[in-house]
Amino acid sequence: MSGAVVRPPARGFPAWAGPEARLRHLLGYAVQAPSRYNAQPWLFEIEGDGLAVFADRRRALRAADPQGREAAIACGAALENARVAAAHHGHAAEVETGQARGVGEPLARLWLGARAAPRLADELLFRAIPLRRSSGSVQTALLPEALQGSLREEAARLGCALRPVPPMHHRALAALAAEADAEQWASPRFRAEQAIWTRPALRTPAPAPARAAGVLGRLLQRFSGTGRELDRRIGAQLAGLLLLSTRGDEPADWVAAGRALQAVLLRAAAAGLEASYLSPPLEVPGVRQRLRRAIFEAGHPQVLLRLGRGTVLRTPRRRPVELVLRAFAPAVEVRVGEESAVEAA
Ligand SMILES: Cc1cc2nc3c(=O)[nH]c(=O)nc-3n(C[C@H](O)[C@H](O)[C@H](O)COP(=O)(O)O)c2cc1C
């Protein structure tokens, strides 16, 4: 399958067509959202002037994301892209989040809403949709106060919190990240899943010892104890680390986190910044719980990321809109991993 390269829809918005054509157009923006391993775990259904998003169970990452939390985050990010694009095209779209407890229930719905002039804030986000990128690692510098404030506001607008993880917690966080990383790589299921999604040509799990730990894990193995050199190196790995958190930890909170993440990423992209993620300590449920206590987080940690200038090696592909429509999806054989980008583990 040849996936489309990330790019906004080529044709103009069908402003005078019915809601179905307009919502389909918005999907061209929705699918440009980020997702773990670029799995694109979303399916959409157009119902009148509503667009429902579902987690695509065939694209679930059962080892890395056992609860479907990151999948819901990705769905939320996709819906926020659609909302921002709707605003640009003159619709005051609204998002309603459900609980999605049963199979086949949508995680959330976007309603096209009344005609309204676009707001300046949404225009800024809209222009950044094609600019936003993830990077394996980024060079972080202290973000200007004003930008930090805008990023916090974007998260708060959607009921989430964004805050820096202070250096005093970096050592504990690095140890938890290394533990999670080691636990994941010790699991044949995790290695198989990672191989499928990131190396379509290979399709075999990497042997455990070769991939046993990420950068932080290797660092901690090499320098045990409390040396200053270790702190300096960990500091360099985690400088500028931000935590996005939510008050609750239900599917609706994960969708809100995804919407907030996307708004933050677009704001950052508008300022020329890319994102790099530190997901393993949030993917192993026991480690995620301990991380919460170790960094004195009152809310539920959802995303750990750094923003800065990065080097993007490759533009990840996306499934075309036809393949993310629920009505068509079951008829199409989706070969997992075909469109995936190579992640820097
Ligand atoms: C919730 C979430 C977690 C992610 N975790 C990681 C990660 O741990 N490592 C990584 O390299 N990329 C991570 N990514 C980024 C994806 O790899 C990236 O979004 C995908 O490859 C598509 O690329 P793009 O964001 O540049 O469009 C994550 C993205 C999301 C939404």
The ligand as an SDF file (V2000), in Angstrom:
LIG
                    3D

 31 33  0  0  0  0  0  0  0  0999 V2000
    1.4360    9.4760   22.4430 C   0  0  0  0  0  0  0  0  0  0  0  0
    2.6570    9.4580   21.5400 C   0  0  0  0  0  0  0  0  0  0  0  0
    3.8120    8.8370   21.9820 C   0  0  0  0  0  0  0  0  0  0  0  0
    4.9490    8.8360   21.1700 C   0  0  0  0  0  0  0  0  0  0  0  0
    6.0860    8.2370   21.6370 N   0  0  0  0  0  0  0  0  0  0  0  0
    7.2160    8.2450   20.8840 C   0  0  0  0  0  0  0  0  0  0  0  0
    8.4240    7.6660   21.3870 C   0  0  0  0  0  0  0  0  0  0  0  0
    8.4830    7.1550   22.5000 O   0  0  0  0  0  0  0  0  0  0  0  0
    9.5280    7.7120   20.5880 N   0  0  0  0  0  0  0  0  0  0  0  0
    9.5190    8.3070   19.3580 C   0  0  0  0  0  0  0  0  0  0  0  0
   10.5590    8.3300   18.6760 O   0  0  0  0  0  0  0  0  0  0  0  0
    8.3760    8.8810   18.8620 N   0  0  0  0  0  0  0  0  0  0  0  0
    7.2340    8.8550   19.5980 C   0  0  0  0  0  0  0  0  0  0  0  0
    6.0870    9.4370   19.1120 N   0  0  0  0  0  0  0  0  0  0  0  0
    6.1130   10.1420   17.8190 C   0  0  0  0  0  0  0  0  0  0  0  0
    5.7310    9.2400   16.6380 C   0  0  0  0  0  0  0  0  0  0  0  0
    6.8000    8.3940   16.3220 O   0  0  0  0  0  0  0  0  0  0  0  0
    5.3890   10.1350   15.4350 C   0  0  0  0  0  0  0  0  0  0  0  0
    4.2570   10.8890   15.7510 O   0  0  0  0  0  0  0  0  0  0  0  0
    5.1030    9.3270   14.1710 C   0  0  0  0  0  0  0  0  0  0  0  0
    6.2450    8.6340   13.7400 O   0  0  0  0  0  0  0  0  0  0  0  0
    4.6400   10.2420   13.0370 C   0  0  0  0  0  0  0  0  0  0  0  0
    5.6020   11.2260   12.7770 O   0  0  0  0  0  0  0  0  0  0  0  0
    5.2570   12.7790   12.8480 P   0  0  0  0  0  0  0  0  0  0  0  0
    4.8290   13.0760   14.2580 O   0  0  0  0  0  0  0  0  0  0  0  0
    6.5490   13.4930   12.4770 O   0  0  0  0  0  0  0  0  0  0  0  0
    4.1660   13.0760   11.8720 O   0  0  0  0  0  0  0  0  0  0  0  0
    4.9300    9.4590   19.8930 C   0  0  0  0  0  0  0  0  0  0  0  0
    3.7450   10.0810   19.4580 C   0  0  0  0  0  0  0  0  0  0  0  0
    2.6130   10.0810   20.2700 C   0  0  0  0  0  0  0  0  0  0  0  0
    1.3600   10.7670   19.7970 C   0  0  0  0  0  0  0  0  0  0  0  0
  1  2  1  0
  2  3  1  0
  2 30  2  0
  3  4  2  0
  4  5  1  0
  4 28  1  0
  5  6  2  0
  6  7  1  0
  6 13  1  0
  7  8  2  0
  7  9  1  0
  9 10  1  0
 10 11  2  0
 10 12  1  0
 12 13  2  0
 13 14  1  0
 14 15  1  0
 14 28  1  0
 15 16  1  0
 16 17  1  0
 16 18  1  0
 18 19  1  0
 18 20  1  0
 20 21  1  0
 20 22  1  0
 22 23  1  0
 23 24  1  0
 24 25  2  0
 24 26  1  0
 24 27  1  0
 28 29  2  0
 29 30  1  0
 30 31  1  0
M  END
$$$$
